[in-house]
């Protein structure tokens, strides 16, 4: 049971509340008996529910705890860890880093998030999700009793619908690229590969005989400039894809002209920056100054969905582990909707169509029927 002891001080009295949490005696002092009693009651209730925490542990700052939390996240990929570290240092710590966890309130988080949305809308949701993860861990570690991240929907992102380019535009983009990077457009659009997957391709990954490409390695540039080569981050990402015949022909020429004979020779031995410098003028050729290379992957998956591919088939081609992501590529396109409408029209033969009778003729026919019915009744 919590104990309340009254003691005299120079300017009056103080009330010390003492109770034992996890084998340690915790003491908190109040100036009023009412506040001491309320605190004692609340702490006893928390102990019964198993959520009472030592207030001294909650004195650790958010910066100290988050840094320790990140250091222990060996499950994160190197790039994800780097991005979390960047978000924490650039978006969270400047405002909330020196606040003790026990003093971090929902109103403080709300004010911080509002400022983030105003100043950095593209990263506000990501920073909020990271903060919520950190504080959820603090609750699990019994440092705080409740996660102060209580803003509904703050961690959700509504990404703008990405553009879909036409088949003709894909061809123009390929022609506008330097010859040694022309095939990048084809594998991005028609094999639906990510940038890191494209840059990770080697000669041994391309099977021209069977028209297939295997995704075994990704090559990514870290924020600090270091290049990392590793396997796909999920089991679904490691896959073998059938390659459309026109892409097989492009890859055949590319391998002959620009790729070394060794099995480990890269298909596209350029940096991500060099790829961008080639891509930007190419997209300008089709009047799409904001088109991303990744939008070709989105385009290819949209076209795959329009062919009637199942969710499982789309997941395989995209390397997705979640059906929720693949479902978006089953949405209808205008061109596909027109094809469906035309196909429905073909199902109805001219002989099956009953000619429409003009409205005035239908009216005259109705009057004649009425007269005939009247005469018969008479």
N, C-alpha and C positions, 0 to 999 in steps of 0.2 A: 504493500500500500504506500502511496505517496504521503510524505510527512510535511507539514507546514509548521515552520518555527518562526516565531516573532522575535525580533531583536531591535534594540534601541541604537540609533545612530545620532550624530550631531543635529541633523535637521529633522528628526522625527523617528519613525520606525520603518523597518523593512521586513518583508515576509519571504523566507527562503523555502522553496519547494524542493524536497529531496526525494528521489526515487531511484530504483535500481533498474538499469537497462543493459541486457547482455552481460550481466555480472559486474557492471561498473556503476558506481553511485554518481548520479547526475544531479546537479544543483542549479536552480535558476531563481533569481531574486526579483521581487516585485515591490512596488511602493504601496500598493493597495491590497487589502486582504481579499477583496472580491476577485481581482485579477489572478491572485495566487491560487484561490480556490478553483476558479474556472480552468486554469492551466493544469492543476493537479487532476481534476476530473477528466479533462480531455486526454491527458497522458495515460491515465489508467485505462480509459476506453481503448486507446491505441494499443496498449499492451495486450489487452484481451483479444483484440483483432489481429495481433501479431505484426503491427505496422509501426510500433514505437521506435524512434531512432534517437541516437545520442546527439543532442544539439551541437556538441563540440566537433563532431565529425562533419557537420554541415557547414563549418567555417571555412572549408577548403574552397578556393575560388573556382569559377567555371573554367578559367584558363588552365589551372593546375590539374583539375580532374579530366578535362577534355584531352589534354596533352597525354596524360597517362592512359586514357581510354584508347586513343589513337595508336599509341605505342604497342598496345596489346592486340590490335586487330590484324593478326597474321592471316586471317581468312580473306582479306581484301586483296584484289589484284594491285599490282604496283601503281598502275595509272589511277585506279580508283582511290587508293590511299593518298596519292599525291594531290588529287583534286579535293578530297576531304580536308587535307591539311591546308590547302590554299583557301578553301571556303572558311575554315575556322579562323585562320589568321587575318584574312582580308574582310570578311563580312560579319563575323560573330564577335571575336575578341576586342576589336576597337571600341565597342559599345558595352558589351556584357562580360568581357573577360575577367575583370577585376571584382566582379560581384560574387559574394559568397553564395554557395548553392542554397543555403538555408534562407537567404534573403531575396532570392530570385522569385518574383511574383508574376502571376499571369498578366497583370497590367504592364509590368516592365517589358515582358516578352511582346505584348501587343503593341506597345509604342515602338519597340525596336523593329518589329515586322512591318509596321506601317511605313516607317522610314525606308526600309529596304525595298518595299514595293514601289515607293515613290522614286527612289534613286537608282535601283538596280532590278527592274521588273523581271528580267530574264533569269536572274539567279536567286530571287527572293524565295521562291518555293523550295529550291534545292537547299538553301541555307537553313530554312525553317525545318525541313525534314532532318537535316543533320543535327541541328540543335535538339530536336525532339528525340532522336535516337540516343544522343548523349545523356539527356536528362532521364530518359526511360531506364538507361543502365544505372544511373544514380539511384533511382527508386529500387531497382533490383538489388543494388549493393547496400540498401538500407541507409543511405546517406540523407535522402529526403523522403518524405512520405507520399508526395504527389507530384506528378509532372506538371510544371507550370505552362507547358505548351498546350493551350486549350482553345486555339483559334480554329474553328471549323472550316475546312477547305483550304487552309493556308499552305498546306504541303502539296496541293494538287496543281498540276500544270495543264493548261489547255493549249496544246501546240496548234499553231495555225495549220490549216490543210496545205500540205506540200503540193507543188505543181506537178502535173503529169505532162510530159512532152510527147509529141507525136512521133510516129515511126520516121516520117520524113525529117523531122528535126534531129533525131538521133543520128541519121546518116550525115546531115550537115555538120553536126558536132564532131563526128569522127573525121570527116574530111578537113575540118579546121584545126585539128590537133597536129602536132609534129608527127612525122611518120612513125617514129619509134614509140609513140604513145597513142597512136590511133586505136589500137586494140583495147586500150583501157576503157573506152566508151562502150565497146561491144560487151565486154565481160561485166561491166557495171550494170548495163541495162538488161542484157539478155540472159546473164547468169546470176544477176541480182546479188553481186558481191559487194561487201563493204570496202571502204578505202584500205583499211589495214589488211584485209584479206587479199586484195589486189596486189598491194605492195609486197606481200609475203609469198606470192606465187613463185615457184621454181620450175625448171624444165621437167623434172620428174613428176610434177603434179598434173601435167597435161597428158592425157591419153588420147592421141589423135585417132588411133585405130578404132577405139570404141566410142569416140566422141564424148569424153568425160573429163571433168576437172575435179581434183581433190583439194579440199581446204584443210591444210595441216598446220600452217604457220601464219601468224599475223606479224606485221611490222608496224610499230607505232612510235611516234615521236613524243617524248615526255615534255612537260612544261618547262623543264630545265634544259631542253635541247637534246638530251640523251635518247638514242634510238634503242628500243627494246624489241627483240624478236622472241616470240613464245607461241605456244599452241593456243587455239581458241579458248576463251575463258569458260565455256560450257561444253558439255558433251554434245549438245545439239549443234554447236558451231563447227565441230569436226565432222565433215560430211563429203560425199562424192555426188556431183551433180551431172546430169545429162546436159550436153551442150548443143544448142540448135545448130543445124548444119551450116548455115551461113557464117556462124561464129567460128566453127571448126576451120572453115576456109581462111578466115582472117588470122586465126592463131597459127595455122600452117605457114602462112607467109611471114608472120611475125617471128616465129621460131627460126625460120630459115635466114631471115635478114638481120635480126637484132639480138638474138640470144646465143650465148656461148654453148659449146657442145656438152659441157659437164652437167650431170643430173642436178647439181645444186646451184647452177647458174640461174640468177633471178630473171624473171620475165621482164620486169620493169625496174632496172637498177637506178632509180631516181629517189630523191628525198620527197617528203610530203610537200615541202615548199616548192620544189621544182615542178611538181605535178600541178600545184595551184597556178604557178606562173604560165603554164601551158593552157590550163583550163579557163582562166579568166578571159583571154581574148576569144576563145572558142565559143563561150556562151554569149559573148557580145555579138557574134555573127548571126545568132538567131533572135537577137533582141531580148535576151533573158539575162540582164545584168546581175540578178540576184540568185540565179539558178545554182544549186550546189551539186557537186558530183554525186552526193548521196541521193539526190532526187532522181537520178537515173535508176538506182536500185528500187526506189519507191515506184517509179514508172513501170519497171519490169514486173514487179510483184502485182501491181494493179492489172496489168495486161494478163498475167498468169491467172489472177482471180477471174477475169472476164472470160477466160477459156472454159471455166467451169471447174477449176482445180478445187479439191476439197481443202478443208482447214489443215488436215494432216499433211497434205502435199505441199501446201504453202509454207507450213512450218519447216518442212524438210528443206525446201529450196532457200528459204530465208535464214535457216539456222536458228530459228526461234525455239525457245523452250516453253513459251506460254501461248496457249491458243488465243488469248485475248488480243495479242498483238497481230496475229495472222488474220483475225476476223475482219480487221479494217480493210483488207485487200479484197474482200468479197463484195464490197459496195459496188453498186451499179455505176457505169459510166454512160454518158449520152450516146456514144457510138454503139456500145453494147445494147443499150435500150432500143435503139433504132433497129439493130439486127434482130432482136427478139420480136419487135413489132412487125417487121417484114416477114419473119418466119411464120408468125401467126396468120398473116394475110395469105401466105402461100398454102396454108392448110384448108382454106375455103376456096373450093373450085367455083368458077363462074356459074356452072349449072346448079350449084347448091344455093345460089343467092336468089332470093325472092325479090322481084322488082318492087320498088316502092311506088305506091299509088299516090298521086298528088292529093293535097288536102281537100281541094274543091271537089275532085271526083269522088273522094271518100264520102264527103257530105251528101253529094247527089245520090250515091248508092244507098246511103242510110235512109234518105227520104223515100226512095223507091221501095225499100224493104218495108218501111212503115206503112206505105199505102197498100202494099200487097197483103200485109198482115191484117190491116183494117178491113179490106174487101173480103177476106176469107172469114173473118169473124162475123161479118154481116150475113 
